[in-house]
Amino acid sequence: MDIEIREVSSKKELREFINLPARIHKNHANWVPPIYMDEWIFFDPKKNKSFDFCDTTLALAYRGKEVVGRIMGIIHHKYNEIHGENDGRFCFMETYEDPEVFHALISYVENWARSKGKTRMIGPLGFSEKDPQGFMVEGFENPIVLATNGNFPYMPKLLEGEGYSKKVDCVVYKLVIPDKIPDFYQNIYERVSRREDIYMLEFKSKRQLKPYIKPILRLLNETFEDIFAFVPFEEYEMEDFANRYIFLLDPNFIKAILNKDGEVVAFIVSLPDISEGIKAANGKMLPFGIFKVIAARNRAKQLDLLLGGIKKEYRGQGLDVMLGVKLVETARKRGIEYIDSHLILETNTAMRMEVEKMGGVIYKRFRIFQKPL
């Protein structure tokens, strides 16, 4: 039966787009469903401000009346202009192990980008590096964590069969939390802690955290400006991003360092792993799913790092050690045993060296691909 590609143009089709992955991954033990109320906001141009500076297309693949695949195409005008590129992107691609469906979907999005004058396709890559990026190519035996792709091994193989090659990898490290902070780091921590021009801010409530969200995101803009795929937050986007995640966060696992003027100069955002809670709730937070997520968060043995940054003029002064020591102390008190570093660009050698110095071992790898059009 022939494959038909249709652009999503109705709420019913968007529902099919959002719900398809759950059918494809029905027997995939390590897959974690999305948070569905977040999906409806994310794919709504009226609610997700990222659509304002992008051309997009959402498409479904049909075999007869059955939906058998999906894909999203993005042309990120803002990013292309900043970086002097002429790329189209694909993301949120899901298919069964069916080369015919895969070919039809990737060809659709390539032709769409080509019709708009783009000369290269890259992906999987969403609106920014904060969205799930890359196909997993190593570590399939490990559970998926928040904001990462959970594809089957056949997906990158099918993509390579379409003429795509590696652009860059992102690696994920696993770190065992030590019973005792190594003396080398403890000495740095004690020295930095004696400084009178900075102080550590630890949060106990979301109410206490809320005034610092925008200062943290402004510093994120500054520290991530050279990171691949990063797009700076506009002021009006910061509130949207905060609202998207704040209900999931545990303020105890967010640390910030302020200078004597009260300016945020360093921060780290992490979250006890909530994957099991999302799975137990089938991705539905209401009416009772949120309690399953919170319960999973409170008994988690893994801590997922999400974001971190240090103001340029404060780098190389031990502030990263100060943040790390306090985070490890909090994690140890909660019975957490290891840390997932989240995605680190393989080219970010400075950060990788620090993680490896702490005993981190790569246990997942995600690959972003490219193809000239």
N, C-alpha and C positions, 0 to 999 in steps of 0.2 A: 504494500500500500504506500502511495506517495506521501512524502513529508510536506506539510504546508506550514509556512512561517507567517504568523500574524502579529502585528504590532498591538500591544495592549492598549485598549481604548475605552474600557469600561471598568466599573467597579468589580463586576463579576470576573473579568479577565485578570484584574489585579489580584483578586482573591486566589485565583488559580496559580498565578505567579508566586505569591507568597507561600501557599500551602504545598506546592509541588515538592520541595526538598524533603519534607517529612515522608512522602511516599517513596521517593527514591532511596532514602536512608532508613527505611523501615527496619531492616535487619542489620544495621550498622551499629555495632555495640558502642563504639567510641564517639559517635556523632552526638552533638548537642543541638537541640532545636534553637531557633532564634527566640527572642522575647517578642511575641507577636504584636503586642500593642506598640512596641518600638518600630517594628517593621511597617506598620500602617502609617506612622509619622514619617519614617525615613523615605518611603517611596511616594510621598505626597508633595508635589511641588509647592503647594500653598503653605506647608508646614516646615519643609526642609529648605533652608535658605541656600544650600549648595546648588540647587537647581538654577538660581538667579544668574550665575555666570557660566553655565554649561549648556550645551546641547545634549539631549539624552534620547534614548530609545529603549523601550522594554519590549521584548518579543517572546512569544511562546511558539513552540514547535508542536504540531498536531500530526498524529498518525490516525487518520479517520477522525473520530470524535474524541480520541484520547489525547490528553496533554502529555507529551513525552520529553520535554526539555524547555529550558528558558535561558535567556541571556539579557544583559543590559549593556548598552553602548554609551559612552560618555566622550564628549569633546570638551575638555576643560580649558576654555579660552583664557582664563586668568593665569593658570599655571603655564600654558604654552607661551603666553606673552612674556611672563616673568623670566622664563628659562630659554626663550628663543627656540622653542620646539614646535613641531607641526604634527602632533600625535593624536590618534584616537585611542580610546581605551575600551576594554571589555571587562566585565566583572559579573559576579553573582550568577555564574554559569552553572547549570545543573543538567545532567543527562543521565540516562541509564547507559550501560556499556554498549553503545550503538553508534558505530562510526558514521552511519548515514545521517543520523540526527545531529551528531556533533558537527559534521561537515556543513550541514544546512544552516545551523545556527551561527557558526563562526564566519561562514561566507556571507550571511546576511549582514552581520555587524561590520565586516570588512567593507562590503559594498556601500553600506550606509556612510562609513567614515570616508571612503574614497570619493563619494559623491559630494562631500563637503570639503574636498581639496586636501585631505590629510594624506601624509606620505608614509606613516608608520603606525602600526597597531601595537600596543603594549598591554600586558595584563597577565593575570587578573589584578586589576587596580581600580579602586573606586574613586570617590570624590577626593580622598586624601589618604595619607598613610594611617589615619585613625580608623579607617574601614578595613575589613578583612582584605588582605592582599597576598598574592602569590598562591600557586597550587602547592600543597604539601608534596614533597618528593622524598622525605625521610621522616621516620618516626610514626608510621601509621599505627603502631601498636599502642600508642599513648593517647589518652583522652584529650579531647579538644577543650580549649579554654576560651574565655570571652574574647570576641573580636578577632578570631582567627578562622581560616577556612578548614573545613573538615571533609575534603574530597576523598574519593576512592583513588587507588593507585593508577587506574586506567585513564584518569583525566589528563595528567601531564603527558602520558604516552600518546593519546589521541591528538593532543595539541601539537606535539612534535611532528606527528604525521601530517599535519597541515602546514608544515614549513616554518614553524616557530622555533626559536633558539633562545638560550638563556640570555637575559639582560643583567640580572643581579639576583643574588640569593639573600634571604634573611634567615639568620640562625637563631635558635632558641636554646638557652642553657638551662640546665638543672643544677641547683646548688643545694647541698645539704647544709642545714643550719648548724653551726658548730656549738658544742656545749660551752665553749669558752672562746671569746674573741681573741684571735692571735695577738701576741704581744706587740708586733709591729703596728697593727691597726689600733690597738688599745693606747699605745703611746701617742700616736697622732691624735686620736680622739681627745685624750686628756690635755694635750697641748692646745688644740683648737678651742676646746671648751673653756679655757681660761681667758680667751680674748674678750675684751670689754666692748668691742665695736659690733659684735653680732650676738644673737641669742636664738636658741631653738624654740620653736613654737609647736607644741603638740596639741592635737584637737581631741576633745571628749564628746562633742555633739555636733550635729549638722548645723545647728543654729550658730555655734561658734565658728564653724568652717565657712559658712556662706559668704561673709564679707571678704574672704580671701580668694574666692574662686576666680574672679576677674583678674586680680593681680597675678595669680598663678598662671592663668592663660596668657596674659600679656608677656610674662617672662618666657612662657613656652614659645610664643611667636618669635621672641628674640633669640632664644637658644636653638631653635629648630630650623632657622632660616636656610641653612645649607643642607638639610636632610632631604634625601630623595623623596619626591612625591608630597612633601609637606606644603600645605597652603595656609598662610596666616589667617587666624580668626579675625573677622571684622567684629567691632564692638557688639553689634546686634546679634551676631552668631554665638557669642559666649554664653548668653543666657540659655539659648536653645540647647547647646552642648551640655551645660551643667544640668539642666532639667532632665536630659536624656539619661544621665548616669547617677545623679546624686542619691536617688532613692535606694540604689544598690550598695552604695559605699559604706564602709565602716570608718568613721573619722579617725579612729585610733591608728589606722594604718596609712595616714597621710601626715607627712612631716614637712615643716617649712623652716627656713632660717631667715631671720630678718636682720637688717642692719640697724644702727642706732637711730635712724630716721624712720624706722618702721616699714621700710621697703623690703619686699620679698626678694631675696637674692639667690635662693636655692630652694628646691622642693623635691619631694618624691611622693608619687601617688601609687598605692598598691591596694590589693583587694584579696582577702581570703577566697580561695576558689569556690565559685558558686555553681559550677557545671552540674553537679549531681542534683542540686535543688531545681535548676531549670529543667533538667530531664524529668524529675519527679512531677513537676508542674506541667509538663508537656508544652513549655513555653508560654503558658497562660498565667499571668500574674493575678488576675482577678477572677473570682473574689478571694480565693484562699491560696493561690499559688505563691504569692509573695512570702507567706509564712514558711513555705517549704524552702524557698531560696534563703531566707534569713537563717533558718535552722541549719541548712547546709553550710552557710558562711560561718556560723558559730562553731561548727565541729570540723571545719576543714583542716587538713594536714598540709595543704599547699598554699603558698602565698604567691599571687600573680602580680608581678610588677607591671604597671600600666604606663606611667609617664614620669619623667624626671628632668631636671635641668638646673644649671648653675649660671648665673650672670657672668659674662666674659671676664670682667675684671676681678672676679673672685675665684676663678678656676686655678687649680694647682696649689690651693692653700689648705686642703684637707677637709673642705666642707662636704665632699662626697662621703668621706669616711664618717664624719659626724652624723650625717643622715643615715648611713648604712648601719652604724652601731645601734642607734636608737631604734631603727626599724627591726633589727634582729632581736633586740631586747624585748620589744613588744610581741614579736612573733613567738619567741621562746615562752613567754608568760602564757600565751594562748595555746601552747601545745603544738604549734606548727613545726613541721619537720624539714621542709625544703621549699625552695623558691623557684618559680618559673620566671625566667628573665623577660619573657615576651620577645617579640621580634627585634633583632638587632641586625642592621645591615652588615653584610660580611666585610664591607670596606671600612667599617667603623672600628679600626684596629685599636684605638685608644680604649674604647669601652670594652672591647673584647679582651684585651690584656688584663684589665682590672677584674673582670668577671672570672677569667681563668686563674688569676692570682689567688682568688678566693676559693679555687677548687671547682669552678663551674665546668660542666661537661655538656657539649652539644648533644641534644637528644631529639631535636626536630629541625627540619630545614624546609623553607618555603621558597619557591622560585617564581620570579616575575619574568615573563617571556616577551619577546619582540619579533616583529616580522615586517619587512618593508612592504608597502602596498603598491 
